[in-house]
Every structure is written in structure tokens, then in C-alpha cells.
């Protein structure tokens, strides 16, 4: 039940803001919107506004924005087909833009709640090297063996590189600095494969910051990193380094929701943001039936001064839609095979 609810929420976060972006942009561009719906399938509730029909439908997996003249010619002056090229492009891009906004907001919320590690000590474990050397909670680590400590990960990296030898730690305590020496304690353990590994610890933990400003910056950076990862995946698909069999469809997404939800809100948040970025980027690809393909037709007409006939454009988009459905069926079949195979 939990997986089903989270999966539905994921699809809503993916699709509904996308259509809301189209709706807001269309209204701003003066385009008549015939219907704006939350959900798909049979109508559960509807209300007629001054010109737009607002509805809630049975299947809460997204929504749609039905604009006048979007898929055919219309004599209505405020129809989509009668607007200027730049206005059409703004409306078409708005959906993916909203997906990016959602991803940034989700990542900002996730990293903001999780917090950020600092180089200031929170706890010093009794009996371990740091406590014996005189380190105290509130001390800020500046350097270890002459290496500047910029973030908490640097602490473990420098200690590990010392391989158990004595280290010098420069700390800031109040307005003063002091140097302490210690020999890290050996810690035996195993890696993910069960192989024995040797580590070194001094017995400290760091304070966690929850700065809203850092959360926004980290949210933007995380979203950008996700975008770069997605473009790298597209490059691998284009060059043959990855194949269609490596893709996942709705079934695979539900399975990923089930897996990530077991590890907590943070992992589910990362997954949701990443899928939002996927939808934003893929939808801008210059392929039929996608907003990117529609933009291509708008640009062609604007550059050549020749409008593509409704029949030709409709046929191309229909063919593209059928190919996308076929691809979705194929990857969903592969998802089921991987799940139960």
C-alpha cells in the first residue's frame, strides 16, 4: 500500500506540475484553455470557469492542459495556432521548466532537512585518540598534517592517508588556535563484498548545519549534477555504449520507489527529483509527439515562412506517439522480466 501511494505521488509530481506549467504560460500568453484537469480517465468532479473547464479525474497520475488550436486549426484569435512563434515556444518550454523547478525544490528540501556536515566537532568519544589528545566539542579542525580541511570528508581522507602514523591537528578553539598530536586507532571491518578492510579513527563526529541559503545552493548544484548524469546517459545511448534494454518504464519506476522508500524519505526525494529532471530533458528532445518536436515545427515555420500542414504534422506526431508507446511497452516488459525473472 505504501509503495502504491508513493508511486502515485511520484507520477503526480512528474506530470501535474508539467501541465500546470503549460497552463500558466498559456494564460500569460493570452491563449484560450478549454480544459485543465488533475488526473486522467473518467471525470469525478468538474466546474466551468469563465472560459476554462476545471476537472478532477479518476486516475491521479498527472493531468492535462487542453488549449484551443493546439492540435488543429482554429479561427479563434486566442487559439494556440494563431499565436506568434516565440509565444508558442514559451508555452511548450514551460512544462519542462516546471519539472526543473520541482526538482530544485525537492532537492533543496531534502538536503536542507538532512543538513550539511561542518568541520566543527560535535562529539568526542571517550577513550579514543582525539579525547586523549585534548580535543573538545566545539573545536574547529583547520588542518591535519599541514593539509587544509575544507569539508568534513577531508578529515577521514587525510587520516586514512596517514596509514596509522602520528598526525598533527590544528584546531580553532574560541579565538585561539592550537596544535595537538595523536596516533589514530586501527579499526578493522569489511567492505560491501565482505572482504576485510583496515581503517583508522580518532573518535570524533561533526556538527550538522541546516542553513537555508546553503540548502538552496546545494539544491541547485544537486539538480545540475543530475542533469549532467542524464546527458551522459543520453550520450551513451546515442553512441551505443548503452542500449534500450538498460531503460526503465513505469514498472521499473514503481520498483525503484519500493526500494528507495525502504531507506527513508531522503532516497525517495532523490529519486523523485531525478525523474523530474528526466522528464524535463527528455521532453525537450526534438522528437515527434514531444514538446521538443513541436518546438522544431514552430522553428521550421518561423524560419522558412511556410506553415507545415495540420495533416502532415498530426501524422508525424501520431507516428511518434505510437513509437513512444511501443518503447514504453517494451521497457515495461523488460522491467517485469527483471523483476520476476
C-alpha positions in Angstrom: 0.0 0.0 0.0 2.8 2.4 0.9 4.6 1.7 -2.4 1.3 2.3 -4.3 0.7 5.7 -2.6 4.3 6.8 -3.1 4.3 5.7 -6.8 1.0 7.7 -7.4 2.6 10.7 -5.7 5.7 10.3 -7.9 3.6 10.3 -11.1 1.6 13.3 -9.9 4.8 15.3 -9.1 6.1 14.3 -12.5 3.2 15.2 -14.7 0.8 17.6 -12.9 3.3 20.4 -12.5 4.4 19.9 -16.1 0.8 20.5 -17.3 0.4 23.3 -14.8 3.4 25.0 -16.4 1.7 24.8 -19.8 -1.5 26.2 -18.3 0.1 29.2 -16.5 2.2 30.1 -19.6 -0.8 29.7 -21.9 -2.8 32.1 -19.7 0.0 34.6 -19.7 0.3 34.4 -23.5 -3.4 35.0 -23.8 -4.2 31.6 -25.2 -7.6 30.1 -24.5 -7.5 27.0 -22.4 -10.6 24.8 -22.9 -9.9 22.4 -20.0 -7.4 21.9 -17.3 -7.5 18.6 -15.5 -5.9 17.0 -12.5 -5.7 13.3 -13.1 -6.7 11.2 -16.1 -9.7 9.0 -17.1 -13.3 9.4 -16.1 -14.4 12.7 -14.6 -15.1 12.7 -10.8 -15.7 16.5 -10.5 -15.8 19.5 -12.8 -16.5 23.2 -12.7 -16.9 25.5 -15.6 -14.9 28.8 -15.1 -15.3 31.9 -17.3 -13.7 30.0 -20.2 -11.9 27.0 -18.8 -13.4 23.8 -17.6 -11.6 22.6 -14.4 -11.9 18.9 -13.6 -10.6 16.2 -11.3 -10.4 12.7 -12.9 -10.3 9.2 -11.5 -6.7 8.3 -12.1 -4.4 10.6 -10.1 -1.4 10.1 -12.3 -0.9 13.6 -13.8 -3.2 15.9 -15.7 -3.6 17.8 -19.0 -4.0 21.2 -20.4 -6.2 21.3 -23.5 -5.5 24.6 -25.4 -7.7 25.8 -28.2 -6.0 25.2 -31.6 -3.2 23.1 -30.0 -3.7 20.1 -32.3 -5.5 21.6 -35.2 -6.5 24.9 -36.9 -8.9 27.2 -35.1 -10.4 30.6 -36.2 -10.4 31.7 -32.5 -7.9 34.7 -32.3 -6.7 33.4 -28.9 -6.0 29.9 -30.2 -2.5 28.4 -29.8 -2.1 28.1 -33.6 -2.7 31.8 -34.1 0.0 33.0 -31.6 3.5 34.2 -32.5 6.3 31.6 -32.7 8.0 32.9 -29.5 4.7 32.7 -27.6 4.2 29.1 -28.7 7.8 28.2 -27.6 7.3 29.8 -24.2 4.2 27.7 -23.6 5.9 24.5 -24.9 9.0 25.0 -22.8 7.0 25.9 -19.6 6.2 22.3 -18.8 9.8 21.2 -18.7 10.7 24.4 -16.8 8.2 23.5 -14.1 9.8 20.0 -13.8 13.2 21.6 -13.2 11.7 23.9 -10.6 10.1 20.9 -8.9 13.5 19.0 -8.9 15.3 22.1 -7.4 12.6 22.5 -4.7 12.7 18.8 -3.8 16.5 18.7 -3.6 16.6 21.9 -1.6 14.1 20.4 0.9 15.9 17.1 1.1 19.4 18.5 1.6 18.0 21.2 3.9 16.4 18.7 6.3 19.4 16.3 6.1 21.7 19.2 6.9 25.4 19.8 5.9 28.4 18.5 7.6 30.8 21.1 9.1 34.4 20.9 10.3 33.3 21.7 13.9 33.3 18.9 16.3 30.1 17.8 17.9 31.1 14.8 20.0 34.5 13.5 21.1 34.4 9.8 22.1 35.9 9.0 25.4 39.0 6.7 25.4 39.9 7.3 21.7 42.8 9.3 20.4 41.0 12.7 20.0 39.8 12.7 23.6 43.2 11.6 24.9 44.9 14.4 22.9 42.6 17.0 24.4 40.1 17.8 21.6 36.8 19.2 22.8 33.3 19.6 21.3 33.1 22.9 19.5 36.7 22.8 18.3 37.0 23.5 14.6 39.5 21.5 12.6 41.6 23.8 10.4 44.5 21.5 9.2 45.7 17.9 9.6 49.4 17.4 8.8 49.5 20.7 7.0 46.6 19.8 4.7 43.8 22.4 4.9 40.4 20.9 5.9 37.7 22.5 3.8 34.9 19.9 4.5 34.3 17.0 6.8 35.2 14.4 4.2 38.7 15.8 4.1 39.2 14.7 7.8 38.7 11.0 7.1 40.7 11.2 3.8 43.8 12.7 5.4 43.6 10.4 8.4 43.4 7.4 6.1 46.3 8.6 4.0 48.5 8.7 7.2 48.1 4.9 7.5 48.2 4.9 11.3 51.2 7.2 11.7 51.1 10.1 14.1 49.2 13.2 12.9 49.2 16.9 13.8 45.8 18.5 14.1 45.4 22.3 14.0 42.2 23.3 15.7 40.4 26.6 16.4 39.0 26.9 19.9 37.3 30.2 20.5 39.6 32.9 19.2 42.8 30.8 19.6 44.4 28.0 17.6 46.4 25.1 18.9 48.1 22.0 17.6 47.6 18.6 19.1 49.2 15.3 18.1 47.7 11.8 18.2 48.0 8.4 16.7 44.8 7.2 15.0 43.3 4.0 16.3 43.1 1.0 14.0 39.6 -0.1 13.1 39.0 -3.5 11.4 35.9 -4.1 9.3 34.6 -5.5 6.0 33.7 -3.8 2.7 30.4 -4.3 0.7 31.8 -7.6 -0.7 32.6 -8.9 2.8 36.4 -8.5 2.3 38.4 -7.4 5.4 39.5 -3.8 5.4 41.5 -1.7 7.8 40.5 1.8 8.7 41.7 4.5 11.1 39.7 6.6 13.5 40.3 9.3 16.1 36.9 9.3 17.7 35.1 12.5 16.6 31.8 13.4 15.0 30.9 16.7 13.3 28.1 19.3 13.9 25.4 19.5 11.2 24.3 22.8 9.8 20.8 23.5 8.4 21.4 26.8 6.7 18.6 27.7 4.2 21.0 29.5 2.0 23.3 26.6 1.7 20.3 24.3 1.1 19.2 26.4 -1.9 22.8 26.4 -3.3 23.1 22.6 -2.7 19.7 22.0 -4.2 20.7 23.8 -7.4 24.1 22.0 -7.5 22.5 18.6 -7.0 19.9 19.3 -9.7 22.7 20.3 -12.1 24.7 17.1 -11.3 21.6 15.1 -12.0 21.2 16.9 -15.4 24.8 16.1 -16.3 24.3 12.5 -15.4 21.2 12.3 -17.6 23.0 13.9 -20.6 25.8 11.4 -20.1 23.3 8.6 -20.2 21.8 10.0 -23.4 25.3 10.2 -24.9 25.8 6.6 -24.1 22.5 5.7 -25.7 23.4 7.7 -28.9 26.9 6.1 -29.2 25.7 2.5 -28.4 27.5 2.3 -25.1 24.1 1.7 -23.5 21.0 0.1 -25.1 17.2 0.2 -24.9 17.4 -2.8 -22.5 19.0 -0.5 -20.0 16.0 1.8 -19.8 13.2 1.6 -17.3 9.5 2.2 -17.7 6.6 2.7 -15.3 7.0 -0.8 -13.8 10.7 -0.1 -13.2 9.9 3.2 -11.6 7.4 1.6 -9.2 10.1 -1.0 -8.3 12.6 1.8 -7.6 10.0 3.6 -5.4 9.6 0.4 -3.4 13.3 0.0 -3.0 14.1 3.7 -2.1 11.2 4.0 0.3 12.7 1.3 2.5 15.7 3.6 3.1 13.6 6.7 4.0 12.3 10.0 2.7 15.7 11.2 1.6 16.2 8.4 -1.0 12.7 8.8 -2.3 13.2 12.5 -2.6 16.4 12.0 -4.6 14.6 9.5 -6.9 11.6 11.9 -7.4 13.9 14.8 -8.3 15.9 12.7 -10.7 12.8 11.5 -12.5 11.5 15.1 -12.7 14.8 16.1 -14.4 14.5 13.1 -16.7 11.0 14.2 -17.8 12.2 17.8 -18.3 15.2 16.9 -20.5 13.6 14.0 -22.5 10.5 16.1 -23.2 12.7 18.8 -24.8 14.3 16.3 -27.2 13.5 17.2 -30.9 11.3 14.1 -31.4 7.7 13.8 -32.7 5.0 13.9 -30.0 7.3 15.6 -27.5 7.3 19.3 -26.8 10.8 19.4 -28.3 9.4 18.0 -31.5 6.6 20.6 -31.5 9.1 23.4 -31.0 11.0 22.1 -34.0 7.9 22.5 -36.2 7.4 26.1 -34.8 11.0 27.0 -35.6 10.7 25.5 -39.1 7.7 27.6 -39.9 9.2 30.7 -38.4 12.5 30.4 -40.3 11.0 29.3 -43.7 7.8 31.2 -43.5 6.0 28.1 -44.6 3.5 26.5 -42.2 3.5 22.7 -42.0 0.1 21.4 -42.9 -2.0 20.2 -40.0 -2.3 16.8 -41.6 1.4 16.3 -42.0 2.3 17.5 -38.5 -0.5 15.5 -37.0 0.6 12.3 -38.8 4.2 12.8 -37.7 3.2 13.4 -34.1 0.9 10.4 -34.2 3.6 8.2 -35.5 6.0 9.4 -32.8 3.3 8.8 -30.2 2.9 5.2 -31.4 6.7 4.7 -31.3 6.8 6.0 -27.7 4.0 3.7 -26.7 5.8 0.8 -28.3 9.0 1.7 -26.5 7.1 2.0 -23.2 5.6 -1.4 -23.6 9.0 -2.9 -24.5 10.8 -1.4 -21.5 7.9 -2.3 -19.2 8.1 -5.9 -20.4 11.9 -5.8 -19.6 11.1 -4.4 -16.2 8.7 -7.3 -15.5 11.3 -9.8 -16.6 13.9 -8.3 -14.4 11.5 -8.1 -11.5 10.3 -11.7 -11.7 13.0 -13.3 -13.8 
